[in-house]
């Protein structure tokens, strides 16, 4: 079961009540005008495999509660105004195949815990404001096909 509302000119905040749709496998709200924080309640979507919130006006940190989405395979949060560090807890999402966070003013280091994502094929962190060394643990990502680490210019 999925909820795909791409490009529908939706605005305002993402309703926290979406976290009650516990059987949802796909949630794609990309290419709208949604604003405000990502609700922590989305971490209740135990069956979610795909989360797409790209190209909106979302702000604030990436909620650590998203690390509860143990079935998640694809996490797309690109091109928003998300700030703060990448939560180290995202390293618990061992089924993740794609992690796309580019186009956000995220700051701080790349968490070494991302090296735990053994199934990861795509890691896209370009045009962020991340700092520090590239963690050696990223060398554990044997399935990685695409890695973008270009800085924000």
N, C-alpha and C positions, 0 to 999 in steps of 0.2 A: 504494500500500500504506500502511495506516495502523494505528496502535495507539491506540485510544481506550478509556481506563480511567477515565472520569469517575465520581466518586461511588462508589467501590468500597471505601471504608474502608481504603485502603492506608496503611501507616505506615512509618517508618524513612526512610533516605536513598534518593534516586534512584540506582539502580545506574549506575555509570560505564560498565558494559558495554553500556548502551543505545546508546552512541556507536558501537558496532560494527554497528548496523543501518543500514548506509549507503544502502540503497535506500528507507528510510522517507520518506514524503511528509507524514505527519501524525503528531504525537505529542501526545496530550492526556491529561494526568494530573491535570486540575483536580478540585477538590472532594474531596480526600482528606486525609490527615493526614501527608503527606510532610514530612520535616524535614531540616535541614542545608543545605549549599550546593548550588547548581546545578552539576552536574559539568561541568567544562570540556570533557570528551569529547563532549558534545552538539554541540559545534562541528564534529564530524566528519561530521555528517549532511548530506552535500552535496546531497541531493535534497529536503530538508525544506522544505515550503511553509507549514506551520502548526505552531506550538509553543504549547501551552496548559498552563501550570503554575499557574493561578489558584487562590485559596482553599485554600492549603496552609499549612505552617509553615516555609517555606524561609527561610533566613537567609544572611547574608554578601553579598558583592558580586555584581553581574551579571557573569558571566565575559566578558571581552573576546573570547574564542574564538567567542561567538555571532555575531560579525561575519563569520565564515567562511561563514555560511549564506546564500550569495548568492541562492538561490532562494526564501528565506523571504518570504512575503507577509503573514503575521499572527503577531505576537508578543504573547502574553498572559501577563503575569507578575503580575497584580493580586492584591492582598489577601494578602500574605505579610509577612515581616519582612526584606526585602532592604534592605541598607544601602550606604552609600558613594555615589559619584557615578554618574550615567548614563555609561557608556563612550562616549566620542566616536566610537569605532570603529563604533558602530551606524549612524552616518551613511553607512557603506559598503553598507548593505542597500537598494540602490536599487529592488528589487522590492517593498519593504514597503508594504502598503496600510493596515495597522492596527498601531499601537504603543500598548499599554495597560500602563502601569506604576503606576497609581493604587493607593493603599492600602498603600504601602511607605514606611518612613522613609528614603527616599533623600535625600541631602544634596548640597550644592554647586550649581553653576550648571547651567542647561539648556545642553547643548553646542550651539554654533553649527553643528556638523556635521550636526545633524538637518535643517537647511535643504537638505541634499543629497538628501533623500528625496522625489524629484519625484512619485512615485506615491502618496504618503501621503494617505489620506482621513480617518483618525482618529488623533489624538494626544491621549491622556488621561493627564495627570500630576497630577490633583487628589488631595488629601489626601496629599501628600508633604511633605518638609521642604526642598525646593529653594529656593535663594536667588539673588539677583543679578538683573540685568536680563533681560528677554525678548529673546533674540537677534534682531536685525534680519533675519537669514538665514531665520527662519521665514516671512518674507514671500515666499520663493521657493516655498512649498508651494501651488501654484496649484490642486491637486486636493483640498486640505483642506476637509472638510465639517464635521468635529467637532473642536473644540479646547477641552479642559478644563485650566485652570491654577489652579483654586481651591486655597488653602492648606490645610494640616492645621490643624484647630481644636482 
